[in-house]
Amino acid sequence: MHTLKVQAVAIATALLGSVALLAQAQAQTPAEAQTWPQRPVKFIVPFGPGAGADIGARLLAERLPARWGKPVVIENRPGGDSLVAIQAFLSANDDHVLLFAPSGNFTVHPFQFAKLPYTPADLVPIARVSNTIIAVGVPGSDKINTVSEFVDAARAAPGIFNATAVQGFTEFVFDYFVKIAGLSLQKVPYRDTVQAATDLGEARLKIYMSSYAILRPQTEAGRIKLIAVNGRERVASLPNVPTVFEAGYPSLEYEGLVGLFGLKSMSKQLNEKIAVDIVAATRDPVVSERLAATAQVANPGGPMEFAQSVDRQRASIAQIARELDIKPTR
């Protein structure tokens, strides 16, 4: 009986100890989340004022202080293929300094740069905000109205059609499509993406893959026809334009993810707290409307959803790099 009593006391003591440790562990990390932010929060954006990501960041910066009790400051750090912004974000080493950016700007970095000044795993997805609309356009004066019709016409005239795509992920995806479709096109390099849209509208180019924001002025003027959008779903503002999946060319898929990234040292609980507020602010109808006006689609999501989207994008670019035998040259 005495032995049983001793064992019971020991078990009870152990259980109490475990409960205490669990309570202590639970109390530590949530406390960080509960007290954050303690000072102004900064969003670093890898573009200048007026870019789509900059506008999205500022829309949220107007609404988040009501939830956080602290101001949100936007710091524009354009240049260097987003490396300037990424290095500024990482060197701050501060959970009150976050990166607001399109993931496509840096998921291609390992395939562009032989030596990166940062580790991709250092950029942790916190909240997805929007998708930049990416589209494929042809001259409005052409008889081509679908991707299949373009492919047929290009196959019938190998080496004659010229083409371009925005540098980076967009160009990689377009080049992959060209290979899969077995096309022979003349690639035309452009430093000025708007000039490329102008040339497409004047039929000096035969096809151009870019953000809809760049294509829209010429499209609305009737000088460019959109033959596909590159996301997984049709865009409400472009209801008559099929997706690349509907067009039968999934190799053209490109999901223009834009969202908030934090440091890997930040706790899961803090990331989730931030995400809840970002998602709620993004669901504001005014935010959705203003994002749509800049050729973006509101697509709020938490850390897990955003991470899965980014992982899918990384896997896509890795496959493309293998298929095209892309080697870092910078």
C-alpha positions in Angstrom: 0.0 0.0 0.0 2.8 2.3 0.9 4.6 1.6 -2.4 1.4 2.3 -4.3 1.0 5.6 -2.5 4.5 6.6 -3.3 4.0 5.7 -6.9 0.8 7.7 -7.1 2.5 10.8 -5.6 5.4 10.4 -8.0 3.0 10.2 -11.0 1.0 13.2 -9.8 4.2 15.2 -9.3 5.4 14.3 -12.8 2.0 15.2 -14.3 2.0 18.5 -12.4 5.5 19.2 -13.6 4.5 18.4 -17.2 1.5 20.6 -17.0 3.6 23.4 -15.6 6.2 23.1 -18.3 3.5 23.0 -21.0 1.8 26.1 -19.5 5.2 27.9 -19.3 5.9 27.0 -23.0 2.5 28.2 -24.0 2.8 31.4 -22.1 6.1 32.3 -23.6 5.6 32.5 -27.3 2.0 33.8 -27.3 3.1 36.6 -25.0 5.4 37.8 -27.8 2.5 37.7 -30.2 0.1 39.4 -27.8 2.5 42.3 -27.1 3.5 42.8 -30.8 3.9 45.4 -32.1 5.6 47.5 -29.5 6.7 50.2 -32.0 6.1 51.3 -35.6 6.1 48.5 -38.2 8.0 48.9 -41.5 7.1 47.3 -44.8 10.1 47.2 -47.2 9.0 47.2 -50.8 11.4 46.3 -53.7 9.8 48.8 -56.1 9.4 52.6 -56.3 6.1 54.4 -55.4 3.2 53.6 -57.6 4.1 50.0 -58.4 1.4 47.4 -57.8 3.1 46.0 -54.7 3.7 49.5 -53.4 0.0 50.4 -53.7 -1.0 47.1 -52.0 1.4 47.8 -49.1 0.1 51.3 -48.7 -3.6 50.2 -48.8 -2.8 47.9 -45.8 -0.7 50.5 -44.1 -3.7 52.7 -44.0 -5.8 50.1 -42.2 -3.5 48.1 -40.0 -2.8 50.9 -37.4 -6.4 50.6 -36.2 -5.7 46.9 -35.4 -2.1 47.2 -34.2 -2.2 50.5 -32.4 1.1 51.5 -34.1 1.8 53.2 -37.5 2.9 51.2 -40.5 5.7 52.8 -42.6 6.5 52.0 -46.2 10.1 52.0 -47.3 10.7 51.8 -51.0 14.0 50.0 -51.9 14.0 49.4 -55.6 16.9 48.0 -57.7 19.2 45.0 -58.0 16.4 42.6 -58.9 14.9 42.9 -55.4 18.3 42.2 -53.8 18.5 45.7 -52.4 15.2 45.3 -50.6 15.9 41.8 -49.4 19.3 42.7 -47.9 17.7 45.8 -46.2 15.0 43.5 -44.7 17.4 40.8 -43.5 20.1 43.2 -42.2 17.5 44.9 -40.1 17.0 41.6 -38.2 13.9 43.1 -36.6 10.5 41.5 -36.3 9.0 45.0 -36.8 10.6 45.1 -40.3 8.9 43.0 -42.9 9.2 42.4 -46.6 6.2 43.2 -48.8 6.9 41.8 -52.3 6.0 39.5 -55.2 7.6 36.1 -54.6 8.3 35.7 -58.3 10.9 38.4 -58.0 13.2 36.2 -55.9 12.1 32.6 -56.4 14.2 32.9 -59.7 17.3 34.2 -57.9 19.0 30.8 -57.5 18.8 30.3 -61.2 20.1 33.8 -62.1 22.9 34.3 -59.6 25.8 32.0 -59.1 26.3 33.3 -55.6 23.4 34.8 -53.6 24.0 37.3 -50.7 21.2 35.6 -48.8 19.6 32.2 -48.2 16.1 31.7 -49.8 14.9 29.9 -46.6 15.5 33.2 -44.7 12.4 34.6 -46.3 9.4 33.1 -44.5 5.9 33.6 -46.0 3.5 35.2 -43.5 0.5 36.3 -45.5 -0.6 36.2 -49.1 -2.3 39.5 -50.2 -2.9 39.5 -53.9 -2.1 38.0 -57.3 -0.7 40.2 -60.0 -2.6 39.5 -63.3 -0.2 38.1 -65.9 -1.4 37.8 -69.4 -0.4 36.9 -73.0 -1.2 39.4 -75.7 -1.1 39.6 -79.5 -1.6 42.6 -81.8 -5.2 43.7 -82.0 -4.9 43.8 -85.8 -4.0 40.1 -86.1 -6.5 37.4 -86.9 -5.1 35.3 -84.0 -7.6 35.0 -81.2 -6.3 32.0 -79.1 -3.1 30.5 -77.9 -3.6 27.5 -80.2 -4.1 29.8 -83.2 -0.8 31.5 -82.4 1.0 28.1 -82.0 -0.4 27.0 -85.4 0.7 30.2 -87.1 4.1 30.2 -85.6 4.7 26.5 -86.5 3.7 27.4 -90.1 6.4 30.1 -90.2 9.3 29.0 -88.1 11.8 31.7 -87.2 9.6 34.5 -88.5 7.5 35.5 -85.5 9.2 37.7 -82.9 8.3 37.6 -79.2 9.3 38.9 -75.8 8.4 38.5 -72.1 9.2 40.5 -69.0 12.6 39.4 -67.6 12.8 37.0 -64.7 10.1 34.4 -63.9 7.8 35.5 -66.7 10.5 35.1 -69.3 11.4 31.6 -67.9 7.8 30.5 -68.2 7.4 31.9 -71.7 10.6 30.2 -72.9 9.4 26.9 -71.4 6.1 27.2 -73.3 8.1 27.9 -76.5 10.1 24.7 -76.0 7.1 22.5 -75.1 5.1 23.8 -78.0 8.0 23.2 -80.4 8.2 26.8 -81.7 11.0 28.7 -83.3 10.6 32.4 -82.4 12.9 35.4 -82.6 13.4 36.7 -79.1 13.5 40.5 -78.8 15.1 41.9 -75.6 13.5 45.0 -74.0 14.7 47.2 -71.2 11.4 49.2 -71.3 8.4 46.9 -70.8 6.0 49.7 -71.8 7.8 50.1 -75.1 7.3 46.4 -75.7 3.5 46.9 -75.2 3.5 49.8 -77.6 5.4 47.7 -80.2 2.9 44.9 -79.8 0.0 47.3 -80.3 1.7 48.4 -83.5 2.2 44.8 -84.6 6.0 45.2 -84.5 5.8 42.3 -82.1 3.7 39.1 -82.5 3.3 38.1 -78.9 4.1 39.5 -75.4 3.7 38.0 -72.0 3.7 40.5 -69.2 1.7 41.9 -66.3 -1.8 43.1 -67.3 -0.9 46.5 -65.8 1.6 46.9 -68.7 -0.7 45.6 -71.4 -3.9 47.2 -70.2 -3.6 50.7 -71.8 -3.0 49.2 -75.3 -5.7 46.6 -74.6 -8.3 49.1 -73.6 -7.4 51.1 -76.7 -8.1 48.0 -78.9 -4.5 47.7 -80.1 -3.8 44.5 -78.1 -5.9 41.3 -77.8 -5.4 39.2 -74.7 -5.5 35.5 -75.6 -4.9 34.1 -72.1 -4.4 34.9 -68.4 -1.7 32.9 -66.8 -3.3 32.1 -63.4 -5.4 29.1 -62.4 -8.7 30.9 -62.5 -10.4 33.5 -64.7 -10.1 37.1 -63.7 -13.4 38.8 -62.8 -12.4 42.0 -64.6 -11.5 40.0 -67.7 -14.3 37.4 -67.9 -13.9 36.6 -71.5 -10.2 35.8 -71.4 -9.5 32.1 -70.8 -6.8 30.8 -68.5 -3.8 29.0 -69.9 -5.3 25.8 -68.6 -8.5 26.3 -70.5 -6.4 27.2 -73.6 -4.7 23.8 -73.3 -1.2 25.2 -72.4 -0.6 24.7 -68.7 3.1 25.2 -69.3 2.3 28.9 -69.4 1.0 29.0 -65.8 2.4 31.8 -63.7 0.8 32.7 -60.4 1.8 36.3 -59.6 1.9 36.0 -55.8 2.3 39.1 -53.7 2.5 39.1 -49.9 4.3 39.7 -46.7 7.5 37.9 -45.6 9.2 37.8 -42.2 12.3 36.5 -40.5 12.7 32.8 -39.8 13.4 33.7 -36.2 9.8 34.9 -35.8 7.5 32.5 -34.0 4.7 30.7 -35.6 2.2 32.3 -33.3 3.4 35.8 -34.2 3.2 35.0 -37.9 -0.3 33.8 -37.5 -1.3 36.9 -35.5 0.1 39.2 -38.2 -1.6 37.1 -41.0 -5.0 37.3 -39.3 -4.9 41.1 -39.4 -3.4 41.2 -43.0 -6.1 38.8 -44.3 -8.9 40.8 -42.6 -7.6 44.1 -44.0 -7.2 42.6 -47.5 -10.9 41.5 -47.4 -12.0 45.1 -47.1 -14.0 45.7 -50.3 -12.3 49.0 -50.8 -8.9 47.2 -50.8 -10.2 44.7 -53.3 -11.5 47.4 -55.6 -8.3 49.4 -55.5 -6.2 46.3 -56.1 -8.3 45.5 -59.1 -7.7 49.0 -60.4 -4.0 48.2 -60.4 -4.4 44.9 -62.3 -4.2 42.7 -59.2 -6.7 40.3 -57.6 -7.1 40.2 -53.9 -6.2 36.7 -52.7 -5.7 36.7 -49.0 -4.2 33.7 -47.3 -2.4 32.7 -44.1 1.1 31.4 -43.5 0.4 27.8 -44.6 -1.5 28.8 -47.7 1.1 31.3 -48.7 4.0 29.0 -48.1 2.3 26.3 -50.2 1.8 28.7 -53.0 5.4 29.8 -52.9 6.6 26.2 -52.7 4.6 25.4 -55.8 6.2 28.3 -57.5 9.7 27.3 -56.5 9.0 23.8 -57.8 7.7 25.2 -61.1 10.8 27.3 -61.7 13.1 24.5 -60.7 11.5 22.2 -63.3 11.7 24.9 -65.9 15.4 25.5 -65.1 16.0 21.7 -65.6 14.1 21.5 -68.8 15.8 24.6 -70.3 19.2 23.8 -68.8 19.3 27.2 -67.2 22.5 28.0 -65.4 23.2 31.1 -63.2 25.2 33.6 -65.2 25.4 36.6 -62.8 
